[in-house]
Amino acid sequence: MTKAPTVAAVTVQLGRPVGSNGPETRRRIITAAMRCVAEKGYSQASIREIAREAQMTSGSLYHYFKNKSELLKATVEEIEAIALPRLRAAGQRGADVIERLESVLDESDRLMHEYPYLATFERALRAESAAYLRRGDPDRVGFQALRDIIVGIVDDASERGELAADSDPAGTVDAIYALTRGLTEQATNLPPDAYHAALRSAKQLIRGALFSPQLKPIRRQRN
């Protein structure tokens, strides 16, 4: 006569897959989600596709995340847990506002090199941002914390008199944030050599050294 399964056996069948390492498997799923969303877009990256990329079944994946929305949120949180401490630390390095901003740009470049799907994932997330906002987490869309880092650098520069007298702090933040986001976007489109040329030019622009010092401003004649 066949013995009925024990309570312990039933519990194992209903819980996490046998032999799996919880944290390691969770990280593998998140990495797979980042890659699938980066390559296919959020809408087209199905749980089945993500599970296949993570080398597991869809059923096993659901033991870790109940739906794709929860998995997306966990992926963003994982990226922020990795990237934001490094960007914040970079924003504190340097003797002045220019060196601190350059440090943030360099650290962002290193992150994109270490995590090749980061920039493309972020772009795919921005394309989904309207729907993501409706799900009630607006501060996470577009990695808002990066803007907060720039705000802190510009505020410190303003207090120390490092901004030009006619510079508007809010406008300065907007301009630098647009520059950093634009570089991230270019990282998904340009070959590495072209991207790094753009990065060097961006740092020259911040330093005021992109154009010849012999250029003089054109004065408009009044009628």
C-alpha positions as CSV (number, residue, x, y, z in Angstrom):
1,M,0.0,0.0,0.0
2,T,1.3,3.5,-0.9
3,K,2.0,5.7,2.1
4,A,0.3,9.0,2.1
5,P,2.7,12.0,1.9
6,T,3.7,13.4,5.3
7,V,2.8,17.0,6.3
8,A,6.5,17.9,5.9
9,A,6.5,16.6,2.4
10,V,3.4,18.5,1.5
11,T,4.9,21.7,3.0
12,V,8.0,21.3,0.8
13,Q,5.9,20.9,-2.3
14,L,3.9,24.0,-1.6
15,G,6.9,26.2,-0.6
16,R,10.1,27.2,-2.2
17,P,11.5,24.7,-4.7
18,V,13.7,22.0,-3.2
19,G,17.4,22.7,-3.2
20,S,17.1,26.3,-4.0
21,N,19.1,29.1,-2.3
22,G,16.5,31.8,-1.6
23,P,18.5,35.0,-1.8
24,E,20.7,33.7,-4.7
25,T,17.6,32.6,-6.7
26,R,15.9,35.9,-6.0
27,R,18.9,37.8,-7.4
28,R,18.9,35.6,-10.5
29,I,15.2,36.3,-11.1
30,I,15.8,40.1,-10.7
31,T,18.8,40.0,-13.1
32,A,16.7,38.1,-15.6
33,A,13.8,40.6,-15.2
34,M,16.2,43.5,-15.9
35,R,17.6,41.8,-19.0
36,C,14.2,40.8,-20.4
37,V,12.6,44.3,-19.8
38,A,15.7,45.9,-21.3
39,E,15.5,43.8,-24.4
40,K,11.8,43.4,-24.9
41,G,10.2,46.3,-23.1
42,Y,8.1,46.0,-19.9
43,S,4.9,45.0,-21.7
44,Q,6.5,42.3,-23.7
45,A,8.6,40.8,-20.9
46,S,6.3,38.0,-19.7
47,I,6.8,36.0,-16.5
48,R,7.4,33.0,-18.8
49,E,10.2,34.8,-20.6
50,I,11.7,36.0,-17.3
51,A,11.5,32.5,-15.8
52,R,13.2,31.0,-18.9
53,E,16.0,33.6,-18.7
54,A,16.4,32.7,-15.0
55,Q,16.6,29.0,-15.9
56,M,13.5,28.0,-13.9
57,T,9.8,27.4,-14.4
58,S,7.1,30.0,-14.1
59,G,5.6,28.2,-11.2
60,S,8.9,28.3,-9.3
61,L,9.2,32.1,-10.0
62,Y,5.8,32.7,-8.5
63,H,7.2,31.3,-5.2
64,Y,9.3,34.5,-5.0
65,F,7.1,37.1,-6.7
66,K,3.3,36.9,-6.9
67,N,3.1,39.0,-10.1
68,K,5.1,41.0,-12.6
69,S,4.3,44.3,-10.9
70,E,5.9,43.1,-7.7
71,L,8.9,41.8,-9.6
72,L,9.4,45.1,-11.3
73,K,9.2,47.0,-8.0
74,A,11.8,44.6,-6.5
75,T,14.0,45.1,-9.5
76,V,14.0,48.9,-9.2
77,E,14.6,48.6,-5.5
78,E,17.6,46.3,-6.1
79,I,19.1,48.7,-8.6
80,E,18.7,51.6,-6.2
81,A,20.2,49.6,-3.4
82,I,23.3,49.1,-5.6
83,A,23.5,52.4,-7.5
84,L,22.3,55.1,-5.1
85,P,24.8,54.6,-2.3
86,R,27.6,54.7,-4.9
87,L,26.2,57.8,-6.5
88,R,25.7,59.6,-3.2
89,A,29.3,58.8,-2.2
90,A,30.5,60.0,-5.6
91,G,28.6,63.2,-5.0
92,Q,30.7,63.9,-1.9
93,R,34.0,63.4,-3.6
94,G,35.8,66.5,-4.9
95,A,37.0,69.9,-3.7
96,D,34.3,71.9,-5.6
97,V,31.0,71.6,-7.4
98,I,32.7,70.8,-10.7
99,E,34.7,67.9,-9.3
100,R,31.7,66.6,-7.4
101,L,29.5,66.6,-10.6
102,E,32.3,65.0,-12.6
103,S,32.6,62.3,-9.9
104,V,28.8,61.5,-10.2
105,L,29.1,61.2,-14.0
106,D,32.1,58.9,-13.7
107,E,30.4,56.7,-11.2
108,S,27.3,56.5,-13.4
109,D,29.6,55.4,-16.2
110,R,31.1,52.7,-14.1
111,L,27.7,51.4,-13.0
112,M,26.5,51.1,-16.6
113,H,29.7,49.2,-17.5
114,E,29.3,46.8,-14.6
115,Y,25.5,46.4,-15.3
116,P,25.1,46.4,-19.1
117,Y,21.3,46.3,-19.0
118,L,20.9,49.1,-16.5
119,A,20.5,52.0,-18.9
120,T,18.2,50.1,-21.3
121,F,16.1,48.8,-18.4
122,E,15.7,52.4,-17.1
123,R,14.6,53.6,-20.5
124,A,12.0,50.8,-20.8
125,L,10.8,51.8,-17.3
126,R,10.4,55.4,-18.3
127,A,8.3,54.3,-21.3
128,E,6.1,52.5,-18.7
129,S,6.2,55.5,-16.3
130,A,2.6,56.7,-16.9
131,A,1.2,53.3,-15.9
132,Y,3.7,53.0,-13.1
133,L,2.7,56.3,-11.7
134,R,-0.9,55.1,-11.6
135,R,0.2,52.2,-9.5
136,G,1.1,54.7,-6.8
137,D,4.9,55.0,-6.6
138,P,5.8,58.3,-8.4
139,D,9.0,59.0,-6.6
140,R,10.7,55.9,-7.9
141,V,10.0,56.6,-11.6
142,G,13.1,57.9,-13.4
143,F,15.3,57.3,-10.4
144,Q,14.3,60.5,-8.6
145,A,17.0,60.1,-6.1
146,L,19.6,61.0,-8.7
147,R,18.0,64.4,-9.0
148,D,18.1,64.7,-5.2
149,I,21.9,64.1,-5.3
150,I,22.3,66.9,-7.9
151,V,20.1,69.2,-5.8
152,G,22.4,68.6,-2.8
153,I,25.5,69.4,-4.8
154,V,24.0,72.6,-6.3
155,D,22.6,73.8,-3.0
156,D,26.1,73.3,-1.4
157,A,27.7,75.2,-4.3
158,S,25.2,78.0,-3.9
159,E,25.9,78.4,-0.2
160,R,29.7,78.4,-0.8
161,G,29.4,81.0,-3.6
162,E,30.4,78.6,-6.3
163,L,27.5,79.5,-8.6
164,A,27.6,82.5,-10.9
165,A,25.7,85.5,-9.5
166,D,23.1,85.3,-12.2
167,S,22.6,81.5,-12.1
168,D,19.3,80.2,-10.9
169,P,19.8,77.2,-8.6
170,A,16.6,75.4,-9.7
171,G,17.4,76.0,-13.4
172,T,20.9,74.7,-12.8
173,V,19.6,71.5,-11.3
174,D,17.2,71.1,-14.2
175,A,20.1,71.6,-16.7
176,I,22.5,69.2,-15.0
177,Y,19.8,66.6,-14.5
178,A,18.9,66.8,-18.1
179,L,22.5,66.4,-19.0
180,T,23.0,63.3,-16.9
181,R,19.8,61.7,-18.1
182,G,20.7,62.5,-21.7
183,L,24.0,60.7,-21.2
184,T,22.2,57.7,-19.8
185,E,20.0,57.7,-22.9
186,Q,23.0,57.9,-25.2
187,A,24.6,55.0,-23.4
188,T,21.8,52.8,-24.9
189,N,22.2,54.2,-28.4
190,L,25.9,54.9,-29.0
191,P,28.9,52.7,-29.5
192,P,31.2,52.7,-26.4
193,D,33.8,55.0,-28.0
194,A,31.1,57.5,-29.1
195,Y,29.5,57.4,-25.7
196,H,32.7,58.1,-23.9
197,A,33.4,61.0,-26.3
198,A,30.0,62.4,-25.3
199,L,30.9,61.9,-21.6
200,R,34.2,63.8,-22.0
201,S,32.4,66.6,-23.8
202,A,29.8,66.8,-21.0
203,K,32.5,67.2,-18.4
204,Q,34.2,69.9,-20.5
205,L,30.8,71.7,-20.8
206,I,30.5,71.7,-17.0
207,R,34.0,73.1,-16.7
208,G,33.3,75.8,-19.3
209,A,36.1,74.4,-21.4
210,L,34.1,72.9,-24.3
211,F,34.4,76.0,-26.6
212,S,37.4,78.1,-27.4
213,P,38.1,80.9,-24.8
214,Q,38.7,83.2,-27.8
215,L,35.0,83.2,-28.6
216,K,33.3,86.4,-27.6
217,P,29.6,86.7,-26.8
218,I,27.6,88.2,-29.7
219,R,26.0,91.4,-28.6
220,R,22.6,92.1,-30.1
221,Q,22.1,95.5,-31.5
222,R,19.1,97.3,-30.2
223,N,16.7,98.8,-32.8
